Amino acid sequence: MSMLGASRPAEKSCFSQDTELYQYCLCREELSRNVFRNLQLVLIVFCFTAVSAAQAQGGRTSTEPEGVRERRELGMYVPRPFTGSLDPYIKRAKAGDVETQYVLGFMYTEGWGVEQDLEKGFAWYELAAKQGHDKALKEVGNARLLGRGTRASPISAHDAWMEAAEKGNREAMRNLAVYFQAGYAGTKDFKESAKWRLKSAELGLPISQYEIAMMYLQGQGVDRNVDEAVRWLQKAAEGGNATAMYRLALLHQSGLGVELDYSKSIELLREAANRGVVPAISVLGKMYEQGKGVPVDTERARKYYLSGAKKGDLKAVVYLGQLYELGSGVDQDYRKARKYYKMAAKGGDISANVRLALMDLRGAGMEKPDKKSGMDLLEDAAKEGDLSAQKVLGQIYWKAMYGVKQDTDRATHWLSKAADQGDAKSAYLVGEIYLSLPGPSRNETAAEQWFKTGDRLSGKKLEEEPASAGAPK
């Protein structure tokens, strides 16, 4: 049957009233994309640079350094440090005891129980590595990649990790995956990265299980396979990976690869939030605001948003602005709404500019609408790749809204950009635009291709960002 004759999924106009407009802009795809980008960037930076206050202060302390706690959270091996005088341990290490050499290397490198000394830590690691200690070899690779206590050399790091991986070290395998995905070998090699990440995951490393799940979700280095992605996410969550719990919660909200189950989503979100996944807090708030799996409770939602905002979640700040703009559970207050949106925008949340733009276009809280300001903000956000801005711009130009002159070329441009990001509705709309053009401009062939694209994308309930390469640890 011709695609032109097939019925398209029914879509309400997202512009029919303010509430629907903002629900459209607060799509789950955008939430998933933005919060995970922030979370992954924080993780990368932290893994490469974290030095706790205890490390910086130096001296003997029993306090567990931040870097050690991070390793535990990622499910990585942490040796037990020596207590009391180190003299007998140093004597034993000098006599060739490989395990003692490794533990001393760890203590000095992390500043755990001793004053941090990267060069001394690397020296002990290297002695143990020369005896074939797989964990020490992995740490030697880390130090060589980052230049911690020795000269930086990515190639030497690769060699050390490869030797450790051949001995079955799953963390070294994961670091090799990072090495190839991040392009340390000269070019990014996602297939090689996926190969090593899968090996590490099969040996039970939770962070690798989460990362290979994301690669299966995207088809990055492997064929896209939602069932495999879900299987590995579940394993990672069972292994204590909080980010996997968060991602599974989002999947249960969409029904992608799992049963649509709001109660299960809430359960996973609470666990993830308790384990420090900050974005889970605002998602919980959104579920209470919308009454998904729980009775509608806007006051509880507001408290979740405030909690998330205090922890630095910009999305929570945007949601606070939405409550005040729409008067949802609070007195409508455009001034407060703008304050929160501007706060989030200043912090780098592009979607906040989309909200401000729509307020400008409608003249919310203003003497009159400001079309120029609104369109400029939308154009800037769309150029930055914001999905909601591209979708809104496309519809504005097509429907000639807010006094904007109809421009089907611009409408097609921005909606096709949104479709390129995986938005099925935008692909359908491009097809409808081609069918609506008058006379010889009407293009049924192009319309059919866009409808097929929409059908192909329609199963994607969550926006899937490229998995972070992560960082060696």
N, C-alpha and C positions, 0 to 999 in steps of 0.2 A: 504494500500500500504506500502511496506517495506520502512523504513526510508533510507535504503541504496540506494534506487532508487530515492528518493526525491531530487530535486535540491536544492543546498545550495545557500544562497544569494550571488550574485556576489560581489567579493571583489578585489579591485585593490591591487597590491603589494605595501605596504607602503614604500618599500625600493627602488622603481624604480628611484626616484630622491630626492634631498635634500628637496624640498618643501613638497612633499607628506610625506616624512619621519617625518618631524616635525609637520605637521598637524595631523598625526597619533598619535604622542606623546602628542599633546596638545588637547587630546580628551575631550569632555564635561564632561565625567564621572569624570575624574581626577580633572578638575576645580571645579566642584561642591563639590567633596569630600574634597579637601584640604582647600579651602577657608572657607567652612562651619565649618570644624574642628577648624580652627584658630578663627573664629568668636565666636563659642560656648565656647571655652576655655576662651577667653577674657571675655565673658559675665559672666561665672561662677566665675572667679577670682575677677572680678570687683564687682559683687553683694555681695561677702563675705567680701571684704576688703576695698571698696571705702570709703575714708574720704576726703572731699574736703579741699582746702586750707583755705576756710572761716571757716570750722569746726576746723581745726588745730590751726588757729590763735586765736580763741576764741573771746569773746566780742560780743556786740550787732552789728548786721549787717543785712541789708535787702537783701543781696545777697542770691539767692537760691542755697543751697548746691548741689554738684554734685549728691549725692545720691537721692535727691528729683527729680532732673531733670531725672535721670534714671527711677524712678518710673513713672513719667509722660510718658516717652517714651514707657514703657511697658503697659501703659493703666491702671495703678493702682491708687487707691484713694490717694489723697493728701489733708489733711485739711488745712485751712487757718490759718496761725499763728497769735497770738495776737500781737498788736503793742502798743507802749507806755509802761507805767509802768505795770509790771506784778502783782503788789501787789493786786489789786482788783480781778484778776483772780485766784491767789493763794488762797485768802480768800474764794472765791466761791468754788474752788476745795476742800478745806479742809472741807467745809460745806457739801460736798457730791455730787456736780454737776458732773455727770459722763462724760459728753461731754467735760467739761473744763479739767478734769483730763486726758482724752485721748489726747487732743491737747497739753497740757503741756508735757506729756510724749513724744509726737512726736517731739516737739521743742527741748527738752533737748537731746533726743537720736540722732537727726540729726544735732544738733548745729545750728538750724535755728532761728536767732534772739536772741539767747543766747549762752553763752559758753557751748560747748558740755560737758555733764555730763551723762554718760551711766547709772550709778547707780541711779541718781535722775530720769532719764527718765524711767527706769524700775519700780521704786517705784510708779510713777504716773500711768503707764500702769497697774500695778498690782492692784491698787485701783479700777480703772475703770473695769478691768476684773472681779474682785470679784462681781461687780454689774451686770455682764453679758453682758458688752459692747463687741459686736462681733469683732470690729476692734481692740480694745485693747487686746482681747484674742489672735487674730492673731499675734500681735506684741509681746506679752508675749512669744508665741511659738517661734518666730524668735530669741528673746533674749536668751531663754533657749537653743536653738539648738547651737547657736554660742558662748554662754557664754559672752554676752555683757551686763554688768551691773549686772549679776547674775551668779550662777554656771551653767556650761554647763550640760544639761541633755536631750538627744534626746527623751527619753521616755516621759518626762514632756512636751517637745515641741509638741509631737504627741497628747498628751491629750488636750493641749490648743487649737491646731488647730482643733481637732475633735469637741470640744465644739463650737468653732466659726463656723465650717462648718455646724453643726446641726442647727445653727441660720441663715444659708443661706449665709455665707460669702464666696464669690467666690475665694478670694485670699487665704484664709485658705485652701480651697479645692485644689487649685493649689499647695500649699506648701505640702499638704499630698501626692499629686502625686509625688513631688520631693522626699519626705521622703521614699516612697516605691521604687521608681525607683533607687535611689542612694544607697539603701541597708542599710539605717539607722536602719531598723527593724531587721537587722542581715543577711538577704538575700535579693537580689533584687526581687521585685515582680512586674513585668510589667503589669500583668492583673489588680492588685489593683491600680497601678499608672494610667493606662488608664481609669479606672472607675472614679477616682476623677478628672482627667484632663478633661474628657468628661463632668462631672457635671459642672465644672468651665466654660468650653467653652460654654455650653448651657445657662449659665447665662451672657454670653457676654464679658468675659475677653479676650481681643485680644491675649495676650501672650499664654494663654491656648489653644485658637483656633489654633494658629500656631503650638504649640507643639503636639496637638492631630492629626493635619494634618500630621505631620512627622511620628507619630506612625502608622497612616493608610498607609502611603507610604511604610513603612518598614514591616508592619505586626507585630509590636512589642506590645504585650499585647492585640492586636485586630487582626481580620482577615485582611489581606492586601486588601485595597479597594481604588483604585486610585480615583474613583468618589467622595468618602467621603473625601479623602485628599484634592482634589481640592475645594470641597464645603467649607471646613473649612479654607483653605488658602484664599479663596475669602472673607470670613467673616472677617478673621483677617486683611486682607489688607484694607477692607472697614472701619475697626475699627482703622486704622492708624498704624498697625504693619509693619514697613519698611522691616523687614526680610522676612515676608510673601510676600511682593511685589517682593522682589528679587527672592524668590523661584518660584513664579508664572511666573516671567519673564523667568527663565530657562525652565520651563515647556512649555511655548509658543514657545521656540526655538526648542523643541523636538517634540511637538505635543502629549505628554503623558497626557492623560486625558482632554486635552483642544485642541482648534484649533491651528494648526501651524500658528503662526502669529508673524513675526519679528517686525512689526510696534508696536504691542501691547507690545512685549517684551521690545523694546527700551523705550516706554512710562513708563513702570513699572520700568525699570532700572534707568531712570533719576530721577524718584520720590524717589526711594530707595536711590540713591546716594545723593540727596539733603537732605535726612533725616539722613545721616550719615553712610549708609552701604557702607563701603570702597570698598569691592570686586566688587560692581556693576560698579565702575569706569573702572576697567580693562576689564570687560565683554563688556561694551560699546565700549571700544577701539577695542576689538577683532571683534565686529560687523562692525565697520567702516573699519577695516583692510580687512575683508573678504567680505564686501559689502552685508551684510545680512540686508535687510530692508532699506538700505541707499546706496548711491553711494560709491564705494570704495574710501577711503580717508586715505591714510597711514600717512599723516602728522597729521591729527586730531587724528588718533589712537595713534600716538607717544605722542601727548600732553596728551591724557587720561592716557597712561601708566606712563608718568612722574608724573602726578598728583597723581595717585594711589601709585606710588613708594614713593613719598614724604610723603604720609600718612601711610606708613608702609606696603603696600600690596606687599608681596614677589612675588606673581604671576605677578604683573605688572612689577617687575624687570626682571623676566624671559622673559616676552614678549618683553621687550626692547632688551634683549640679542638676541632674535630670529630675530628681525628686522635687527640688524647689522650683524648677521650671514648670513642671506639670502639676504641681500641687498634690503630689501623691503621698498621702499620709502626713503632710505638713502644709502650712499655709503657703500658697503660691507666692514666690518671691523671685522675680527676675534678677534683681540685684545680686542676691546670694547665688543664684544659678550662674550668672556671669562670673562671679568671683571664683567659684569652684572650677568652672571651665578654663578660665585664664590661668589658674594655678596649675592645672593639669597640662595645659598647653605649654606653659613656661617650663615645665618639667620634661617636655619632649613627647607628650601624647598627642599625636597628630589628630586623632579622632575628636579631641576637645575643640580643635579649630573648626571641625565640621559642625559641631553643635552651635558654636558661636556664629558661624556663617548662617545657619538656618534661622537663628534668632534675629540676625541683622536683616535677612531677606523678609522675614515676617514683621519686623519692627517690634518684636517682643521687648517690652520695657523701654521703648524708645518713642520719641515724638512721631517719628515716621520711619518706614523701612529704609535701609541703606543697601541698595542693590549692589553698588560697586564694592563695598567692603565685603559683603557676603560672597559675591562671585569670586573676588580675589582670594579670599580664604579657601574657598572650595577648590579653585584652580591650583593653588599652592599645595594643598593637601593631596589632590589627585596626582600632581606631578611627583610628589614624594612616594607615590604608590599606595596611598590609603584606599582600600577597597570601597568603603562606604562613600567616600568623596567621589570616586569614579562613577559609582552607581547613581548617586544623587544628581551629579552633573549631567549624566547621560539622560536621565528622565526629565530634568529641567529643560534641557535644550530640545528634547523631543516634544514635550507637552507644552512648551512655551509658558512655563510657570513663573510666578513672581514678576511678571512684566518683562521677562527675558524673551527676546525674539527667537522664534523657532529656527533651529539650525540642525538639520538632520546629519550633516557631515560631522559636526562636533558631537552630536548625540551618539552616532555610530562609533566615533573614535574612542570616547570614554567608556561606553558600554562594552566594546570589544576588549579594552584594557582590563575591565573587570572580569570579563569571561576568561581572559588569559590567566587570571589569578584563580580560576576554578569556579566562578559564580555562574551557575546554570541559568538563573533568571535573566541575567544580562545577555547571555547568548540567545535566549528565546526572544528578548526584546529587539536585538539587532535583526533577527529574522523577520520580526513583525514590521520593523522599519522598512526593510527592503520590499516587503509586500505592500506597504502603504504608499510608496512613492508613486507619483502620477505618471501616466503615459509610458514613454520609452525608458524612463528611469527605474521603473519597476523591474525587479530582478528576482525571479522565482528560483533560479538555480542557486544564487547566493543565499536566499532565504532558507532553502532546504538544507544547505550545508550548515547554516547557523543553528537550525532546529536540531540537526543531528548532533552538533556539538553540545547543545543544551541537554539532549537526552543522555549523551555520554557523561556529562558532568553532574547530572541530576542526583546521582547516588552519593555524591560527596557532601555529607552533612557538616563536616568540620573542615575549616581551612587548615591545610597542612603546610607548615613552614619547613624548609630544609633543616634536617637535624644538625645541631651544633656538632662540630668536630670534637667538642669537649676539650679537655686538657690532660696531659699526662699527669699522673698522680702516684 
